[in-house]
Amino acid sequence: MITEDLIKRINELAARKKTVGLSEKELAEQKKLYKIYLASVRKQVITQLDEAGIRPEGHAHHCCDDNCSHNHHHHHGPNCNHDRHK
């Protein structure tokens, strides 16, 4: 969850990084806080899309091989390496 304290600490670390740099401990903290922030933003976007009735069939990725286990409709474009479509 994004809180005022989370944003404040992220901004403090970002400012410190620009001026004097961060210790290893602070870099680890910054990475952890960014991860929390981004996960919360992603969750909010997914919730809003879901509430709007937008439900993608899969997720965006660029795989095109016989080992792909993703459940998605496959478009056989110019980079497709499925032998049966060449």
Secondary structure, 3 states (H helix, E strand, C coil): CCCHHHHHHHHHHHHHHHHCCCCHHHHHHHHHHHHHHHHHHHHHHHHHHHHCCCCCCCCCCCCCCCCCCCCCCCCCCCCCCCHHHC
